[in-house]
Amino acid sequence: MKIRKLTTVAVLLALCVVGANVKLMGPIALDSFPAFLGALLFGPWVGAFLGAFGHLISSMLSGFPLTLPIHLIIAALMALCMGVFGFIRQRLGKSRWYSVLLADVCGYLINVPLDLLILYPIMHQAVIALFVPLTVATVANLVLTEVVYVALPQRIKSLSFLGVTR
């Protein structure tokens, strides 16, 4: 069972790299969709790892345009975002409408306004230019996650190696 879980997480890591190559603006890409999905399937810790990894890969492929220290802060915030998203869905139910809504709203709030608020003292008004592309990318990643999760067959969602209660 551990090999199956490790293999599935490795596939999600590979999808983070693929998504990191689908750029919307600089390091803003579709790299967090597999991380959101990982948080749904495996829980908050795996999602947090995938979120930080996905952002760092996306940033690296863009040449760390905001500098490495800023991208490390963003990676930590991505880990927080995936952790909160996974925690909410794990505790309230993965398919209940209020769980989906609350997790998606929290994911957006952490990924866009909180990120920009934390980065404002460092980047000043430059964060304003990131608002629209970051919003578009976050919403696209969340929608992709929800569509793929709904499309997954129940037999996949209930595999014992996923190890997360439904």
C-alpha positions as CSV (number, residue, x, y, z in Angstrom):
1,M,0.0,0.0,0.0
2,K,2.9,2.4,0.7
3,I,4.3,1.9,-2.7
4,R,0.9,2.7,-4.3
5,K,0.5,5.9,-2.2
6,L,4.1,6.9,-3.0
7,T,3.6,6.3,-6.7
8,T,0.4,8.3,-6.7
9,V,2.0,11.2,-4.9
10,A,4.9,11.0,-7.4
11,V,2.4,11.3,-10.3
12,L,0.9,14.4,-8.6
13,L,4.4,15.8,-8.3
14,A,5.0,15.2,-12.0
15,L,1.7,17.0,-12.7
16,C,2.9,19.9,-10.6
17,V,5.9,20.2,-13.0
18,V,3.6,19.9,-16.0
19,G,1.3,22.6,-14.6
20,A,4.3,24.8,-13.8
21,N,4.9,24.9,-17.5
22,V,1.4,26.3,-18.2
23,K,2.2,29.9,-17.5
24,L,-0.3,32.8,-17.1
25,M,2.3,35.4,-16.1
26,G,5.8,34.8,-14.8
27,P,5.7,32.2,-12.1
28,I,1.9,32.2,-12.0
29,A,0.8,28.9,-13.5
30,L,-1.4,25.9,-13.2
31,D,1.0,24.2,-10.8
32,S,-1.3,24.1,-7.8
33,F,-4.1,22.1,-9.3
34,P,-2.3,18.8,-8.5
35,A,-1.6,20.1,-5.0
36,F,-5.2,20.8,-4.4
37,L,-6.1,17.4,-5.7
38,G,-3.4,15.8,-3.5
39,A,-4.8,17.6,-0.5
40,L,-8.2,16.2,-1.3
41,L,-7.0,12.6,-1.9
42,F,-4.3,12.3,0.8
43,G,-5.0,15.1,3.3
44,P,-3.4,18.4,4.2
45,W,0.2,17.4,4.7
46,V,0.6,15.9,1.3
47,G,-1.2,18.8,-0.2
48,A,1.1,21.3,1.6
49,F,4.2,19.5,0.3
50,L,2.8,19.5,-3.2
51,G,1.8,23.1,-3.1
52,A,5.2,24.3,-1.9
53,F,7.0,22.1,-4.4
54,G,4.7,23.1,-7.3
55,H,5.3,26.8,-6.6
56,L,9.1,26.4,-6.3
57,I,9.3,24.5,-9.6
58,S,7.1,27.1,-11.4
59,S,9.3,29.9,-10.0
60,M,12.5,28.1,-10.9
61,L,11.3,27.6,-14.5
62,S,10.6,31.4,-14.6
63,G,14.0,32.2,-13.2
64,F,12.7,33.3,-9.8
65,P,11.5,36.7,-11.1
66,L,10.5,38.0,-7.7
67,T,13.8,36.8,-6.1
68,L,14.3,33.5,-4.2
69,P,13.4,34.9,-0.7
70,I,10.1,36.1,-2.0
71,H,9.4,32.8,-3.7
72,L,10.2,30.9,-0.5
73,I,7.6,33.0,1.3
74,I,5.1,32.3,-1.4
75,A,5.9,28.6,-1.2
76,A,5.3,28.6,2.5
77,L,1.9,30.4,1.9
78,M,1.1,27.8,-0.8
79,A,1.8,25.0,1.7
80,L,-0.5,26.8,4.2
81,C,-3.2,27.2,1.5
82,M,-3.1,23.5,0.6
83,G,-3.0,22.5,4.3
84,V,-6.1,24.6,5.2
85,F,-7.9,23.4,2.0
86,G,-7.2,19.7,2.8
87,F,-8.0,20.1,6.5
88,I,-11.4,21.7,5.7
89,R,-12.3,19.0,3.2
90,Q,-11.1,16.2,5.4
91,R,-13.1,17.4,8.4
92,L,-16.3,18.6,6.8
93,G,-16.6,16.0,4.0
94,K,-15.1,16.0,0.6
95,S,-18.3,16.2,-1.5
96,R,-20.6,18.3,0.7
97,W,-21.4,21.6,-1.0
98,Y,-20.6,23.7,2.1
99,S,-17.3,22.0,2.5
100,V,-16.4,22.6,-1.2
101,L,-17.5,26.2,-0.9
102,L,-15.7,26.9,2.4
103,A,-12.5,25.2,1.3
104,D,-12.4,26.9,-2.1
105,V,-13.1,30.4,-0.6
106,C,-10.3,29.8,2.0
107,G,-8.0,28.6,-0.7
108,Y,-8.6,31.7,-2.7
109,L,-8.3,34.1,0.3
110,I,-5.0,32.6,1.4
111,N,-3.6,32.3,-2.2
112,V,-4.5,35.8,-3.4
113,P,-5.4,38.5,-0.8
114,L,-3.2,37.1,2.1
115,D,-0.3,36.5,-0.2
116,L,-0.5,40.0,-1.6
117,L,-1.0,41.5,1.9
118,I,2.1,39.7,3.2
119,L,4.2,40.6,0.2
120,Y,3.1,44.3,0.2
121,P,5.8,45.5,2.7
122,I,8.4,43.9,0.5
123,M,7.1,44.6,-3.0
124,H,4.9,47.7,-2.3
125,Q,2.5,48.7,-5.2
126,A,4.0,46.0,-7.5
127,V,1.6,43.5,-5.8
128,I,-1.3,45.3,-7.5
129,A,-0.1,44.0,-10.9
130,L,-0.3,40.4,-9.6
131,F,-3.9,40.6,-8.4
132,V,-5.7,39.7,-11.7
133,P,-3.4,37.0,-13.0
134,L,-3.2,35.4,-9.5
135,T,-7.0,35.5,-9.2
136,V,-7.4,33.9,-12.6
137,A,-4.8,31.2,-11.9
138,T,-6.2,30.4,-8.4
139,V,-9.8,30.2,-9.7
140,A,-8.7,28.0,-12.7
141,N,-6.7,25.7,-10.4
142,L,-9.7,25.4,-8.0
143,V,-12.2,24.7,-10.8
144,L,-9.9,22.1,-12.4
145,T,-9.5,20.4,-9.0
146,E,-13.2,20.3,-8.4
147,V,-14.0,19.1,-11.9
148,V,-11.4,16.3,-11.8
149,Y,-12.4,15.2,-8.3
150,V,-16.1,14.9,-9.3
151,A,-15.1,13.0,-12.5
152,L,-12.9,10.5,-10.5
153,P,-14.7,7.2,-10.2
154,Q,-15.8,6.3,-6.7
155,R,-13.6,3.2,-6.8
156,I,-10.6,5.5,-7.1
157,K,-11.7,7.9,-4.4
158,S,-12.2,5.0,-1.9
159,L,-8.9,3.1,-2.4
160,S,-7.6,2.1,0.9
161,F,-4.1,3.4,0.3
162,L,-5.4,7.0,0.1
163,G,-5.8,6.6,3.9
164,V,-8.1,9.6,4.3
165,T,-11.6,9.3,5.8
166,R,-14.4,10.4,3.5
